[in-house]
Amino acid sequence: MNESREKLEEVILDASSDSPDETITTMEYPTKLKLVMTVVALVLSMFLAALDMTILSTAIPEITSDFNSLEDIGWYASAFFLTIASFQSTWGKAYKYFDLKPVFLLGIAIFELGSLICGVSPNSAVLIVGRAITGLGAAGILGGCFTIIAFSVPPLKRPAFNGILGATYGFASVVGPLLGGFFTAKVSWRWCFYINLPIGGVSAAIILFFFKTPKGANVANDTTLREKILQMDLPGAALIMAAVVCYILALQDAGVAKAWNSPTVIGLLVGFGLIVIAFGLVEYLQKDRALFLPRLMKDRTMIVCCAFTGVFGGSFFVLLYYLPIYFQSVQGVSASDSGIRNLPFIIAMTLFIVLSGGALTTFGYFTPFFIAGAVLTTIGSGLLYTLDIGSPSSHWIGFQILAGIGLGISFQAPIMVGQALAEDEDVATVTAILMFIQTIGGALLVSAANAAFVNTLISELRKNVPSIDPLRVILAGATGLRDAFTEEQLPGLLVSYMAALKVTYAIAIATSGGAVLIAFFSPWRSIKGKVSMGVA
């Protein structure tokens, strides 16, 4: 452990001064101590932002029991992803047009505020609002970490430091379900949010006292305040948020509180479509201020990367949030045990993200990676669909590993390809576009999966246990079945739950299968030797 820490410190210290063969620029890089402290703060911040993407997956069943809010599962994930996606471009422009230090500190402050609201939330609605605020701050943190690195180390050293941040992201994804399960079982699910407060405070303090925005980062000082605000694409962010909220509200109510053909549901879905059209129109009129630059979206590879990451990313988030419900509701294990049982999926995915990244850089041609990952994920999701109440451990371990390998091969590939083939000045914009689509895809598909889950559960309950009001089951939450109902009622309840879960896994099959079809439209191009040295 000490040797690893010393090697990491050597890399950090060595980066604070240019080697003789590097091109000397006018950029002023921080001193050794300040660079070490800055990287520590960025790692802590990245860890928290990435942790919040997965930590709730094992805590959600308990939350639904506490708040009687099984129908809100989609919101707990979607509210977070919604604001991360919607404000990617806004934060990116903020880092371009304003001082790095206060903007990054603002991101941490918003993230901390959202975490505090989530931690003290008295009901489901407040928790959802807190998740949305946390996502807004996380968007600023994720973009800010890479941007600060870009201005803090020489170009030839940036891949190593971006690798440190990437490894932190992967590690946080792995430990998220474990920590969520541990806190839920041993203390309270609220500690999934309280943990952010001291760590985020330490990170903010380090940035406040040790980081100084390099002079070279102030590239837009001559831009007027009005133009800076216009560059934020705030109308686009507001419209996409409004569209997704209409979509989620429609799916939440449809078949549960209101019929699918009710005026409210139809109105919300029509509103979703009209707002999406308005978003497209605003983006067209914004031209160079828009997130989706027209000249970038004319490239076939970029179109394929966007379509692929949108549907394929949704597969990951659906499986991530509904596998713990299988373990806790159907198998009846604790939240912490659920996190442990979810490890084959998370570890396999994280390992193959790292391995496939190196392989893609070496091999160059990305289409085989798109196809292989999507095919394996489709097969893995299909096998997960076959899980039942009494499935042996060899099944749910092996099936998770296969799905995790497939997701790991292709999950980050579209972003790597987009960055590698983009011009230097477009790398940040391409990254923002692809991250936006990936997270929006996750938000939309998790909500769709939740709607399918709740509607199927209600239908199956009426068939398998007609003596029980489906509303009682929904209010009991995912972990309250064995406490709220008798032994005689439990078999019918579990059969109903299993049928509902199979529908969510079917959605993962459909989306990953769709990604296979999209991959075949990908041009046969190589990114070998073109991996960007700039900000990821």
C-alpha positions in Angstrom: 0.0 0.0 0.0 2.8 2.4 0.9 4.7 1.6 -2.3 1.6 2.3 -4.4 1.1 5.6 -2.6 4.7 6.6 -3.1 4.5 5.7 -6.8 1.3 7.8 -7.2 3.0 10.7 -5.5 6.0 10.4 -7.7 3.7 10.7 -10.8 2.0 13.7 -9.3 5.3 15.4 -8.3 6.9 14.7 -11.6 4.1 16.3 -13.5 4.5 19.7 -11.8 7.5 20.4 -14.0 7.9 19.9 -17.8 10.4 17.4 -19.1 13.0 18.8 -21.6 11.3 17.3 -24.6 7.9 18.9 -23.8 6.8 22.0 -25.6 7.1 24.9 -23.1 4.0 27.0 -23.0 3.0 30.2 -21.2 0.9 28.1 -18.8 1.9 28.5 -15.2 1.5 25.1 -13.5 1.1 24.8 -9.7 4.0 23.9 -7.3 4.5 20.3 -6.2 2.7 20.6 -2.9 -0.2 22.5 -4.4 -0.5 19.9 -7.2 -0.6 17.0 -4.8 -3.2 18.7 -2.7 -5.3 19.7 -5.7 -5.3 16.1 -7.1 -6.3 14.8 -3.6 -9.3 17.2 -3.6 -10.3 16.2 -7.2 -10.1 12.5 -6.3 -12.3 13.0 -3.3 -14.8 15.0 -5.3 -14.9 12.6 -8.2 -15.3 9.7 -5.7 -18.4 11.4 -4.2 -20.0 12.3 -7.5 -19.5 8.8 -9.0 -20.6 7.1 -5.7 -24.0 8.8 -5.8 -24.7 7.1 -9.1 -24.7 3.6 -7.6 -24.9 3.9 -3.8 -28.7 4.1 -3.7 -29.2 0.9 -5.8 -29.0 -1.3 -2.7 -30.7 1.3 -0.4 -33.8 1.9 -2.6 -35.8 -1.2 -1.4 -35.5 0.1 2.2 -36.3 3.6 1.2 -39.5 2.5 -0.5 -40.5 0.7 2.7 -39.8 3.7 4.9 -41.7 6.2 2.6 -44.3 3.8 1.2 -43.1 4.8 -2.2 -42.5 1.8 -4.5 -43.9 3.8 -7.4 -41.2 6.5 -7.0 -38.2 4.2 -7.7 -37.8 5.7 -11.1 -37.6 9.2 -9.7 -34.7 8.3 -7.2 -32.4 7.5 -10.2 -33.9 9.8 -12.8 -33.9 13.0 -10.8 -30.2 12.6 -10.3 -29.4 11.7 -13.9 -31.8 14.3 -15.2 -29.9 17.3 -13.8 -26.4 15.8 -14.5 -27.4 15.5 -18.1 -29.3 18.7 -18.5 -26.5 20.9 -17.1 -23.5 19.2 -18.7 -23.2 22.0 -21.3 -24.0 24.7 -18.8 -21.2 23.8 -16.5 -18.8 23.3 -19.4 -19.5 26.8 -20.6 -19.2 28.1 -17.0 -15.7 26.7 -16.7 -14.8 28.3 -20.0 -16.1 31.8 -19.3 -15.7 32.2 -15.5 -12.9 31.6 -13.0 -12.3 27.8 -12.4 -11.9 28.0 -8.7 -15.2 29.6 -7.6 -17.2 27.6 -10.3 -15.8 24.3 -8.9 -16.5 25.4 -5.3 -20.0 26.3 -6.4 -20.5 22.8 -7.8 -19.3 21.2 -4.5 -21.6 23.5 -2.5 -24.7 22.6 -4.6 -23.8 18.9 -4.3 -23.4 19.2 -0.5 -26.7 21.1 -0.2 -28.5 18.4 -2.2 -26.9 15.7 0.0 -28.1 17.4 3.1 -31.6 17.7 1.8 -31.6 14.0 0.9 -30.3 13.0 4.3 -32.9 14.9 6.3 -35.8 14.3 3.9 -39.1 13.5 5.7 -40.8 12.1 2.7 -40.2 10.8 -0.9 -40.9 14.2 -2.6 -38.2 16.0 -0.6 -35.8 13.1 -1.3 -36.4 13.5 -5.1 -35.8 17.2 -4.9 -32.6 16.6 -3.0 -31.5 14.1 -5.6 -32.1 16.6 -8.4 -30.0 19.3 -6.6 -27.3 16.7 -5.9 -27.2 15.8 -9.6 -26.9 19.5 -10.5 -23.8 19.8 -8.3 -22.4 16.5 -9.5 -22.5 17.7 -13.1 -20.3 20.6 -12.1 -17.9 18.3 -10.2 -17.5 15.8 -13.0 -16.7 18.4 -15.6 -14.6 20.5 -13.2 -12.3 17.7 -12.2 -11.1 17.0 -15.8 -11.0 20.8 -16.6 -8.8 21.6 -13.6 -6.5 18.7 -14.5 -6.2 20.1 -18.1 -4.9 23.4 -16.7 -2.8 22.0 -13.9 -0.4 19.6 -15.7 1.5 19.6 -19.0 -0.3 18.0 -22.0 1.8 14.9 -22.0 1.0 14.1 -18.4 -2.8 14.6 -18.7 -3.6 11.0 -19.7 -2.0 9.7 -16.5 -4.0 12.1 -14.3 -7.2 11.5 -16.3 -6.5 7.8 -15.6 -6.4 8.5 -11.9 -9.8 10.2 -12.1 -11.1 7.4 -14.2 -9.9 4.7 -11.8 -11.5 6.7 -8.9 -14.8 6.7 -10.9 -14.6 3.0 -11.4 -13.7 2.3 -7.8 -16.6 4.4 -6.5 -19.0 2.5 -8.8 -17.8 -0.8 -7.3 -18.1 0.2 -3.7 -21.3 2.2 -4.1 -23.7 -0.7 -3.8 -21.6 -2.2 -1.0 -21.6 1.1 1.0 -25.3 1.6 0.3 -26.1 -1.9 1.6 -23.8 -1.5 4.6 -25.2 1.9 5.7 -28.8 0.7 5.2 -28.3 -2.5 7.2 -26.1 -1.2 10.0 -27.1 2.5 10.5 -29.6 4.1 8.1 -29.9 4.7 4.4 -29.6 8.4 5.2 -25.9 7.9 5.7 -25.7 7.3 1.9 -26.0 11.1 1.8 -24.5 12.2 5.1 -21.1 10.6 4.1 -20.9 13.3 1.4 -20.8 16.2 3.8 -17.5 15.8 5.6 -15.6 14.5 2.6 -17.0 17.2 0.3 -16.1 19.8 3.0 -12.5 18.5 3.0 -12.3 18.7 -0.8 -13.7 22.2 -0.9 -11.3 23.4 1.8 -8.3 22.0 -0.1 -9.4 23.7 -3.3 -10.0 27.0 -1.4 -6.5 27.1 0.1 -4.3 25.3 -2.3 -5.7 25.8 -5.8 -5.2 29.0 -7.8 -6.7 29.3 -11.3 -3.8 29.4 -13.8 -3.6 32.5 -15.9 -3.9 30.4 -19.1 -7.3 29.2 -18.0 -8.9 32.7 -18.2 -9.3 32.4 -22.0 -12.6 34.4 -22.3 -11.9 37.4 -20.1 -12.8 39.8 -23.0 -16.3 38.2 -23.4 -19.2 40.3 -22.1 -21.3 39.1 -19.2 -24.4 38.9 -21.5 -22.6 36.7 -24.0 -21.3 34.5 -21.2 -24.8 33.9 -19.9 -26.1 33.3 -23.5 -23.4 30.7 -24.0 -24.7 28.7 -21.1 -27.6 27.3 -23.2 -30.0 27.8 -20.3 -33.1 27.6 -22.5 -32.0 24.2 -23.7 -31.3 22.9 -20.2 -34.7 24.1 -19.0 -36.6 22.5 -21.9 -34.9 19.1 -21.7 -35.7 19.1 -17.9 -39.3 20.0 -18.6 -39.6 17.3 -21.2 -38.2 14.5 -19.0 -40.3 15.6 -16.0 -43.5 15.3 -18.2 -42.3 11.9 -19.4 -41.6 10.6 -15.9 -44.9 12.0 -14.5 -46.8 10.3 -17.3 -45.2 6.9 -16.7 -45.5 7.2 -12.9 -49.3 7.7 -13.0 -50.2 5.6 -16.1 -51.8 2.3 -15.0 -51.5 3.2 -11.3 -53.1 6.4 -10.3 -54.7 7.0 -13.7 -55.6 5.0 -16.8 -53.2 5.1 -19.7 -55.9 6.8 -21.8 -56.7 9.4 -19.2 -56.5 13.1 -20.2 -53.7 13.7 -17.7 -51.4 10.9 -19.0 -52.1 11.7 -22.6 -51.5 15.4 -22.0 -48.2 14.8 -20.3 -47.0 12.5 -23.1 -48.1 15.0 -25.7 -46.3 17.7 -23.7 -43.2 15.6 -23.6 -43.2 15.4 -27.4 -43.9 19.1 -28.0 -41.2 20.1 -25.6 -38.7 17.8 -27.3 -39.5 19.5 -30.6 -39.1 22.9 -29.0 -35.7 21.8 -27.6 -34.6 20.8 -31.1 -35.8 24.2 -32.5 -34.0 26.1 -29.7 -30.8 24.1 -30.3 -31.0 24.9 -34.0 -31.5 28.6 -33.4 -28.7 28.7 -30.8 -26.2 27.6 -33.4 -22.6 27.8 -31.9 -24.1 28.3 -28.4 -26.0 25.1 -28.5 -25.0 21.8 -26.9 -25.6 19.9 -30.2 -23.5 21.7 -32.7 -24.9 21.0 -36.2 -21.5 20.5 -37.8 -20.7 17.7 -35.3 -24.1 15.9 -35.7 -23.5 15.5 -39.5 -20.8 12.9 -38.9 -22.0 9.3 -39.2 -19.6 8.1 -36.5 -20.9 10.7 -34.0 -24.5 9.8 -34.8 -23.8 6.1 -34.2 -22.0 6.9 -30.9 -24.9 9.0 -29.7 -27.5 6.4 -30.5 -25.5 3.6 -29.2 -24.6 5.2 -25.8 -28.2 6.3 -25.3 -29.8 2.9 -25.5 -26.8 0.9 -24.2 -26.3 3.1 -21.1 -29.9 2.6 -20.3 -29.3 -1.2 -20.1 -26.7 -0.6 -17.4 -28.9 1.6 -15.2 -31.9 -0.7 -15.5 -29.9 -3.7 -14.4 -28.1 -1.8 -11.7 -31.3 -0.6 -10.0 -33.5 -3.7 -10.4 -31.0 -6.5 -9.6 -31.0 -5.5 -5.9 -34.8 -5.7 -5.8 -34.5 -9.3 -6.9 -32.1 -10.0 -4.1 -33.9 -8.1 -1.3 -37.5 -8.7 -2.3 -37.5 -12.1 -3.9 -34.6 -13.8 -2.1 -35.2 -11.9 1.1 -31.6 -11.0 1.9 -30.4 -7.8 3.7 -29.3 -4.6 1.9 -25.6 -5.4 2.7 -25.9 -8.9 1.5 -27.6 -7.6 -1.6 -24.6 -5.3 -2.3 -22.3 -8.3 -2.0 -24.4 -10.4 -4.4 -24.3 -7.5 -6.9 -20.5 -7.5 -6.9 -20.1 -10.0 -9.8 -21.9 -7.5 -12.1 -20.1 -4.4 -10.9 -16.6 -5.9 -10.7 -16.9 -7.6 -14.1 -18.1 -4.3 -15.7 -15.4 -2.2 -14.1 -12.6 -4.6 -14.9 -13.6 -4.8 -18.6 -14.0 -1.0 -18.9 -10.3 -0.8 -18.0 -9.3 -3.8 -20.2 -11.3 -2.7 -23.2 -10.1 0.8 -23.0 -6.5 -0.4 -23.4 -7.5 -2.9 -26.1 -9.4 -0.3 -28.1 -6.5 2.1 -28.0 -4.2 -0.7 -29.2 -6.4 -2.3 -31.8 -8.0 0.9 -33.1 -11.1 -0.3 -34.8 -14.0 0.3 -32.6 -17.0 -1.4 -34.4 -16.1 -4.9 -33.1 -16.1 -3.5 -29.5 -19.5 -2.0 -30.0 -20.9 -5.3 -31.4 -19.2 -7.7 -29.0 -20.2 -5.7 -25.9 -23.8 -5.3 -27.0 -24.2 -9.0 -28.0 -22.8 -10.2 -24.6 -25.0 -7.8 -22.7 -28.1 -9.0 -24.6 -27.2 -12.6 -23.9 -26.5 -11.8 -20.2 -29.7 -9.8 -19.8 -31.6 -12.7 -21.5 -30.1 -15.2 -19.0 -31.0 -12.8 -16.1 -34.6 -12.9 -17.4 -34.6 -16.7 -16.7 -33.9 -16.1 -13.0 -36.7 -17.3 -10.7 -37.5 -17.5 -7.0 -35.4 -20.5 -6.3 -32.5 -20.0 -8.8 -29.1 -21.3 -7.5 -26.3 -18.9 -6.8 -24.3 -20.2 -9.8 -27.0 -18.8 -12.1 -27.2 -15.2 -10.7 -23.4 -15.0 -10.3 -22.6 -16.3 -13.8 -25.4 -14.3 -15.5 -24.3 -11.1 -13.8 -20.7 -11.7 -14.8 -21.6 -12.1 -18.5 -23.8 -9.0 -18.5 -21.1 -7.1 -16.7 -18.4 -8.1 -19.2 -20.6 -7.0 -22.1 -21.4 -3.6 -20.5 -17.7 -3.1 -19.6 -16.6 -3.7 -23.2 -18.8 -1.1 -24.7 -20.0 1.3 -22.0 -17.2 3.9 -22.3 -16.3 3.1 -25.9 -18.6 5.7 -27.6 -17.1 8.5 -25.5 -13.5 7.3 -26.2 -14.3 7.1 -29.9 -16.0 10.5 -30.0 -13.0 12.2 -28.1 -10.4 10.5 -30.3 -12.0 11.5 -33.7 -12.9 15.1 -32.6 -10.8 18.1 -33.3 -9.0 19.4 -30.3 -11.4 22.4 -29.8 -14.4 20.0 -30.0 -13.3 17.4 -27.5 -15.0 19.0 -24.5 -18.2 19.6 -26.5 -18.3 16.0 -27.9 -17.7 14.6 -24.4 -20.6 16.8 -23.0 -23.0 15.6 -25.8 -22.2 11.9 -25.3 -22.4 12.2 -21.5 -25.7 14.0 -21.9 -27.2 11.3 -24.0 -25.9 8.5 -21.8 -27.4 10.0 -18.6 -30.7 11.0 -20.3 -30.9 7.5 -21.7 -30.5 6.2 -18.2 -33.1 8.5 -16.8 -35.7 7.7 -19.5 -35.2 3.9 -19.4 -35.1 3.6 -15.6 -38.5 5.4 -15.6 -39.8 3.2 -18.3 -38.7 0.1 -16.4 -40.3 1.4 -13.2 -43.6 2.0 -15.0 -43.5 -1.5 -16.5 -42.5 -3.0 -13.2 -45.4 -1.3 -11.2 -48.0 -2.0 -13.9 -47.0 -5.6 -14.2 -46.9 -6.1 -10.5 -50.4 -4.7 -10.1 -51.7 -7.0 -12.8 -50.0 -10.1 -11.4 -51.2 -9.4 -7.9 -54.8 -9.3 -9.0 -54.3 -12.7 -10.7 -52.1 -14.5 -8.1 -53.4 -13.0 -4.8 -56.8 -11.4 -5.5 -57.6 -11.0 -1.8 -54.8 -8.4 -1.4 -55.2 -4.8 -2.5 -52.2 -4.1 -4.8 -51.9 -0.7 -3.2 -51.0 -2.4 0.1 -48.2 -4.2 -1.6 -46.9 -1.0 -3.2 -47.1 0.9 0.0 -45.2 -1.9 1.8 -42.2 -1.3 -0.3 -39.7 -3.7 -1.7 -38.4 -5.0 1.7 -41.6 -5.0 3.6 -43.3 -8.0 2.1 -42.4 -10.6 4.7 -43.4 -8.2 7.6 -46.6 -6.9 6.1 -48.1 -10.2 4.8 -48.7 -13.8 6.1 -46.8 -16.9 5.1 -49.8 -18.1 3.1 -49.9 -14.9 1.0 -46.1 -14.7 0.5 -45.8 -17.3 -2.4 -48.3 -15.4 -4.6 -46.6 -12.1 -3.8 -43.1 -13.4 -4.7 -44.4 -14.9 -8.0 -46.0 -11.5 -8.8 -42.7 -9.7 -7.9 -40.7 -12.1 -10.1 -43.0 -11.5 -13.1 -42.7 -7.7 -12.7 -38.9 -8.0 -12.4 -38.7 -10.1 -15.6 -40.3 -7.2 -17.5 -37.5 -4.8 -16.4 -34.9 -7.4 -17.5 -36.8 -7.7 -20.8 -36.3 -3.9 -21.3 -32.5 -4.4 -20.8 -32.7 -7.2 -23.4 -34.5 -4.8 -25.8 -32.1 -1.9 -25.3 -28.9 -3.9 -25.6 -30.4 -5.7 -28.6 -31.1 -2.4 -30.1 -27.5 -1.4 -29.5 -26.4 -4.4 -31.5 -28.4 -3.2 -34.5 -27.1 0.3 -34.2 -23.5 -1.0 -34.0 -23.8 -2.6 -37.5 -24.3 0.9 -38.9 -21.0 2.0 -37.5 -18.3 2.8 -40.1 -15.2 0.8 -40.1 -12.7 3.4 -38.8 -9.7 3.3 -36.5 -8.8 5.6 -33.6 -5.3 4.2 -33.3 -2.9 7.0 -32.6 -5.7 9.5 -32.3 -6.6 9.3 -28.6 -6.9 12.9 -27.4 -4.3 14.2 -25.0 -6.7 16.8 -23.7 -9.5 16.9 -21.2 -11.7 13.7 -21.0 
